[in-house]
């Protein structure tokens, strides 16, 4: 009777088990060569009928700690699989950059890799400049993983030139620069596009938790950005979105259901873009705590560029009296954002189509250099949407607002008690009675069928 030695790969099925190639799961011996041998064995089958129509396979890490140097995947259809991020861990053995690199090696065009990384933890150390770099590939999915840098890690996860990729249920943390950096390499064939982060926790990036530059489409859904930034200025904090790509593609960056906590600097910074369309959309996000200069900071663009953000149903509070700030030359809109102190520069306010649905609570609406209603006019001109200061020097009863257009939304902020709004056929107030505004009271109006109707009124 003959016996056949059963390998780990045979037990687990169609996988390339790193233990079969000599990897040490105790973390005692360096397993770089063994892990790379398993990856190369899977790569050698690409283009053959097995183990799948396109070859490749799954490199499996059973429960354990694997000490490793730099690992490289340069072939498509190869995936990495562990038993969970607390069970299967790959620990940097020293100076590596990066610990794991996935790259097509072709700068002219991103390659379709169709790869997965699941249920693993990657731990930096010993000057691991990057823990993970995914470069110039398309179609990848990273799920239920943990990427842990240290005080020598420059960027925990670097994503240059990636297309159609997803991070889901991941923890990415600890870097002297950025926990996540998405960027375009000069001379490569395309810019980052169609990237998604779902339910990820990204934190402890000393410059920013996430920095996305020259990205075309990026979605951040239900992610947490915490404890990032180490200087209380606009160049540090939770997220920096910078879309100044030279190729003219219209970007779209969407943050939905994200939270920001205990950051230093800004929770969200939106910088310039060279496009004629596209913007950053912030929807149902919440920011609290930390030494935050601005909750949302929309920065002044360089000449010829733009900075645009649209903020919906979001709350940013406990900043240093500056929850949302649109700087000079910026544009955007704000809907139903609560507990927000809104600041606008003199040249940004005219570019805004809408400011509506505020619930200001005890916060003060401030507008630096905003539109000012004509002093003591009973029918002041409001040729554009936006915020207007009512700073009448004597008692004034306003019966109508001139030069408005259908659908226009106004926000009137009283700087003293000299303004009375007169309920009339042209100006319909909710109480159907005249309203004398107190200092810092705010009323919102919309023009419909030639009549101004009150939308809301806040007493501060």
C-alpha positions in Angstrom: 0.0 0.0 0.0 1.4 3.4 -1.0 0.8 6.6 0.8 0.5 10.1 -0.8 1.8 13.1 1.1 -1.1 15.5 1.5 -0.1 19.2 1.1 -1.8 22.2 2.6 -2.9 23.2 -0.9 -4.6 19.8 -1.4 -6.4 20.3 1.9 -7.7 23.8 1.1 -8.4 23.2 -2.6 -7.4 25.2 -5.6 -5.0 27.6 -3.7 -1.3 28.2 -3.4 -0.7 27.7 0.3 2.4 29.6 1.5 3.1 26.8 4.0 3.7 24.5 1.1 6.5 26.8 0.0 8.2 26.9 3.3 6.7 30.0 5.0 7.0 30.2 8.8 3.7 31.1 10.5 5.4 31.7 13.9 7.0 35.0 12.8 10.4 33.7 13.7 12.0 33.1 10.4 11.9 35.4 7.3 9.2 34.1 4.9 9.8 36.5 2.0 11.2 33.9 -0.4 8.5 31.4 0.4 5.6 33.8 0.0 7.1 35.2 -3.3 7.5 31.6 -4.5 3.8 30.9 -3.9 2.9 34.1 -5.8 5.2 33.2 -8.7 3.7 29.7 -8.9 0.3 31.2 -9.3 1.6 33.7 -11.8 3.1 30.9 -13.9 -0.3 29.4 -14.6 -1.7 32.6 -16.1 -2.9 32.0 -19.6 -3.4 28.2 -19.0 -6.8 26.5 -18.5 -6.3 25.8 -14.8 -7.0 26.7 -12.1 -9.4 29.0 -13.9 -10.0 30.0 -17.5 -7.4 32.8 -17.2 -5.0 31.0 -14.9 -3.7 32.5 -11.7 -5.1 31.6 -8.3 -5.4 32.3 -4.6 -2.3 32.6 -2.4 -3.5 31.5 1.0 -2.1 32.5 4.4 -3.2 30.2 7.2 -3.5 31.6 10.7 -0.1 32.9 11.8 2.4 35.8 11.7 4.6 35.9 8.6 7.8 37.9 8.7 8.4 39.3 5.2 10.4 41.7 3.1 9.1 43.4 -0.1 6.6 41.3 -2.0 5.6 41.9 -5.7 2.6 40.9 -7.8 3.0 41.7 -11.4 0.6 39.2 -13.0 -3.2 39.4 -13.2 -5.7 37.0 -11.6 -3.8 36.5 -8.4 -5.5 37.0 -5.1 -4.3 36.9 -1.5 -6.5 35.3 1.2 -6.1 34.9 5.0 -8.2 33.7 7.9 -9.0 37.3 9.1 -7.0 40.4 9.9 -6.5 39.3 13.5 -5.5 35.8 12.5 -3.3 36.0 9.4 -0.7 38.8 9.6 2.2 39.8 7.4 4.9 41.7 9.3 7.5 43.8 7.7 11.0 42.4 8.3 12.9 45.7 7.9 13.4 48.4 5.3 10.9 47.8 2.6 9.1 50.0 0.1 6.5 48.9 -0.2 5.7 45.8 1.9 3.4 44.6 -0.9 3.4 46.1 -4.4 0.8 45.2 -7.1 1.8 46.7 -10.4 1.3 46.0 -14.1 4.8 47.4 -14.9 3.4 49.1 -17.9 3.2 52.9 -17.5 1.4 53.5 -20.8 -1.8 51.6 -20.0 -3.4 50.2 -16.8 -3.8 46.4 -16.9 -6.9 44.5 -15.9 -5.9 42.4 -12.9 -9.2 41.0 -11.5 -7.6 40.5 -8.1 -8.7 40.3 -4.5 -6.9 40.8 -1.1 -9.0 39.5 1.7 -8.8 38.9 5.5 -5.2 39.9 6.0 -3.3 42.3 8.2 -0.2 44.0 6.9 2.1 45.5 9.6 4.9 48.0 8.9 8.1 48.6 10.8 11.7 49.3 10.1 11.2 52.2 7.7 8.5 50.6 5.5 7.7 53.7 3.5 4.5 52.2 2.1 2.6 49.2 3.4 0.6 48.6 0.3 1.0 50.1 -3.2 -1.4 49.3 -6.0 -0.1 50.9 -9.2 -1.5 51.3 -12.7 -4.0 48.4 -12.6 -7.7 48.0 -13.0 -10.4 45.9 -11.3 -9.2 45.1 -7.8 -11.0 44.5 -4.5 -9.5 44.8 -1.0 -11.9 43.5 1.7 -11.7 43.0 5.5 -8.0 43.9 5.8 -5.9 46.0 8.2 -2.9 48.1 7.1 -0.9 49.3 10.0 2.0 51.7 9.6 4.4 53.2 12.2 6.3 56.3 12.8 8.6 55.5 9.8 5.7 54.9 7.4 5.4 57.8 4.9 2.1 56.5 3.3 0.3 53.5 4.5 -1.7 52.8 1.3 -0.5 54.4 -2.0 -2.8 54.2 -5.0 -1.1 55.7 -8.1 -3.0 55.4 -11.5 -5.6 52.9 -10.3 -8.9 52.2 -12.0 -12.1 50.5 -10.8 -11.0 49.5 -7.3 -12.8 49.0 -4.0 -11.7 49.0 -0.3 -14.4 47.5 1.9 -14.4 47.1 5.7 -10.7 48.0 6.0 -8.7 49.8 8.7 -5.9 51.9 7.3 -3.8 53.8 9.8 -0.6 55.4 11.0 1.7 57.4 8.6 3.9 60.4 8.9 2.3 61.7 5.6 -1.0 60.2 4.5 -2.8 57.0 5.6 -4.1 56.9 2.0 -2.6 58.7 -1.0 -4.4 58.5 -4.4 -2.5 60.2 -7.2 -1.4 60.4 -10.8 2.1 59.6 -11.9 3.5 62.0 -14.4 4.0 60.3 -17.7 1.6 57.4 -17.0 -1.3 56.7 -19.2 -4.3 57.6 -17.0 -5.5 59.3 -13.8 -7.1 57.5 -10.9 -10.7 56.7 -11.7 -13.7 54.9 -10.2 -12.3 54.2 -6.8 -14.6 53.4 -3.8 -14.1 53.1 -0.1 -17.0 51.5 1.8 -17.1 51.3 5.6 -13.4 51.9 6.2 -11.7 53.6 9.1 -8.8 55.8 7.9 -6.8 57.6 10.6 -3.6 58.8 12.1 -2.2 60.3 9.0 0.0 63.1 10.3 -0.5 65.3 7.2 -3.9 64.0 6.1 -5.8 60.8 6.6 -6.6 60.7 2.9 -5.1 62.8 0.1 -6.7 62.4 -3.3 -5.1 64.4 -6.1 -6.0 64.4 -9.8 -8.6 61.8 -9.2 -11.5 61.5 -11.7 -14.2 59.6 -9.7 -13.9 58.8 -6.0 -16.7 57.6 -3.6 -16.2 57.5 0.2 -19.2 55.8 1.8 -19.8 55.5 5.5 -16.1 55.9 6.3 -14.5 57.3 9.4 -11.6 59.8 9.4 -10.2 60.3 12.8 -7.1 61.6 14.7 -5.3 62.8 11.6 -3.3 66.0 11.1 -0.7 67.2 13.6 -0.8 71.0 13.0 -3.9 73.2 13.4 -3.9 74.8 9.9 -5.5 74.2 6.5 -2.7 71.9 5.3 -3.4 69.1 7.8 -6.5 67.1 8.8 -8.9 64.4 7.8 -9.2 64.6 4.0 -7.7 66.7 1.2 -9.4 66.5 -2.2 -7.3 68.2 -4.9 -8.5 67.8 -8.5 -6.1 69.8 -10.7 -5.6 67.3 -13.5 -4.1 68.6 -16.8 -6.1 66.3 -19.0 -9.5 68.0 -18.7 -11.6 65.1 -17.5 -14.5 66.1 -15.3 -14.0 64.9 -11.7 -16.6 63.8 -9.2 -15.8 63.1 -5.6 -18.6 62.0 -3.3 -18.5 61.7 0.5 -21.6 60.0 1.9 -22.3 59.1 5.5 -18.8 59.8 6.6 -17.7 60.9 10.1 -14.8 63.0 11.2 -13.6 63.0 14.8 -10.6 64.4 16.7 -8.7 65.6 13.7 -6.3 68.6 13.8 -6.4 71.2 11.1 -9.5 70.7 8.9 -11.9 67.8 8.5 -12.2 68.3 4.8 -10.2 70.5 2.5 -11.3 71.0 -1.2 -8.7 72.5 -3.4 -8.5 73.7 -7.0 -9.5 71.9 -10.1 -8.9 72.8 -13.8 -12.2 71.5 -15.0 -15.2 73.3 -16.3 -17.5 70.8 -14.6 -17.5 68.4 -11.7 -17.2 69.1 -7.9 -16.9 67.5 -4.5 -20.2 66.5 -3.0 -20.5 66.1 0.8 -23.7 64.3 1.9 -24.9 63.3 5.3 -21.5 63.7 6.9 -20.7 64.6 10.5 -17.7 66.2 12.1 -17.1 66.8 15.8 -14.2 67.4 18.2 -10.5 67.9 17.6 -8.5 71.0 17.2 -10.2 71.9 13.9 -9.6 75.2 12.3 -12.4 74.6 9.7 -14.9 71.7 9.5 -15.0 72.1 5.7 -12.5 74.4 4.0 -12.9 75.2 0.3 -9.6 76.8 -0.7 -8.8 79.6 -3.1 -7.8 78.2 -6.5 -4.9 79.4 -8.6 -5.8 81.6 -11.6 -7.9 79.9 -14.2 -8.9 77.0 -11.9 -11.9 76.5 -9.6 -12.8 75.1 -6.2 -16.3 73.8 -5.8 -18.1 71.9 -3.1 -21.8 71.1 -2.5 -22.7 70.2 1.1 -26.0 68.4 1.9 -27.6 67.4 5.2 -24.4 67.5 7.1 -23.2 68.7 10.5 -19.8 70.2 11.3 -19.5 71.7 14.8 -16.9 72.4 17.5 -14.5 74.0 15.0 -12.8 77.2 16.0 -15.9 79.3 15.2 -15.4 78.4 11.5 -17.3 75.3 10.6 -17.7 75.8 6.9 -15.5 78.3 5.0 -15.6 79.1 1.2 -12.5 81.1 0.5 -12.0 83.7 -2.3 -12.9 82.5 -5.8 -14.8 79.4 -4.7 -18.3 78.2 -5.4 -20.9 75.6 -4.4 -24.1 75.1 -2.4 -25.3 74.2 1.0 -28.6 72.5 1.9 -29.9 71.6 5.3 -26.6 71.7 7.1 -27.1 72.0 10.9 -25.0 73.6 13.6 -22.9 75.3 11.0 -21.1 78.7 11.2 -20.9 79.6 7.5 -18.2 82.0 6.3 -17.9 83.4 2.8 -15.3 85.6 1.3 -16.3 88.6 -0.7 -15.8 87.0 -4.1 -17.2 83.6 -3.3 -20.7 84.6 -2.3 -21.8 85.7 -5.7 -21.0 82.3 -7.2 -23.5 80.4 -5.0 -26.8 79.3 -6.5 -28.4 78.2 -3.2 -28.1 78.5 0.5 -31.2 76.9 1.9 -32.7 74.8 4.7 -30.4 75.9 7.5 -31.0 75.0 11.1 -28.5 77.3 12.7 -29.3 76.6 16.3 -27.2 78.9 18.4 -24.5 79.3 15.7 -23.9 82.6 14.1 -24.1 83.0 10.4 -21.3 85.2 9.3 -20.6 86.5 5.9 -17.4 88.5 5.2 -17.9 91.0 2.4 -21.3 89.5 1.5 -23.9 91.3 -0.5 -25.4 94.2 1.4 -28.9 95.4 0.9 -29.2 99.0 -0.2 -29.3 101.2 2.9 -32.8 102.2 4.0 -34.4 100.9 0.7 -38.0 99.5 1.0 -37.5 97.5 -2.2 -33.8 96.6 -2.3 -32.4 94.9 -5.3 -31.3 91.3 -5.1 -30.0 90.4 -8.6 -28.3 87.2 -7.5 -28.9 84.3 -5.1 -26.9 84.1 -1.9 -26.6 85.8 1.4 -27.5 89.5 2.0 -26.8 91.6 5.0 -29.5 93.9 6.2 -27.5 96.7 7.8 -30.0 99.6 7.5 -28.8 102.7 9.4 -32.4 103.7 10.3 -35.7 102.0 10.7 -36.7 100.5 7.3 -39.8 98.5 6.3 -39.1 96.3 3.3 -42.2 95.5 1.2 -40.5 93.6 -1.7 -37.2 92.6 -3.1 -36.5 93.8 -6.6 -34.7 92.2 -9.5 -35.2 88.6 -8.3 -35.8 85.7 -10.7 -38.1 82.7 -10.5 -36.7 80.0 -8.1 -34.2 82.3 -6.5 -33.3 81.6 -2.9 -32.2 84.4 -0.5 -30.8 84.4 3.0 -31.2 87.7 4.8 -29.0 88.2 7.8 -29.8 91.2 10.1 -26.8 93.0 11.6 -29.0 95.3 13.7 -32.6 95.8 14.7 -33.5 98.4 12.0 -35.2 96.0 9.4 -38.9 95.1 9.3 -40.3 92.8 6.7 -43.8 93.7 5.7 -46.2 90.9 4.9 -47.9 91.6 1.6 -49.0 90.2 -1.7 -45.3 90.3 -2.9 -43.7 89.1 0.4 -45.6 86.3 2.1 -44.4 85.6 5.7 -45.2 82.4 7.5 -47.0 84.3 10.3 -48.9 86.5 7.8 -47.8 89.4 10.0 -44.9 91.9 9.8 -41.6 90.8 11.2 -39.0 93.0 12.8 -35.6 91.3 12.7 -33.3 91.3 15.6 -29.5 91.3 15.3 -28.2 88.1 13.8 -31.7 86.8 12.9 -31.8 85.0 9.6 -34.7 84.5 7.2 -34.7 82.4 4.0 -37.0 83.3 1.1 -37.7 81.7 -2.3 -39.4 83.4 -5.3 -42.2 81.5 -6.8 -44.7 82.8 -9.3 -43.4 86.3 -8.7 -43.9 86.2 -5.0 -41.3 85.9 -2.2 -42.2 83.1 0.3 -40.7 82.6 3.7 -38.9 79.2 3.9 -37.5 79.4 7.4 -36.6 81.8 10.2 -33.8 81.5 12.7 -33.5 83.5 15.9 -29.9 83.8 17.2 
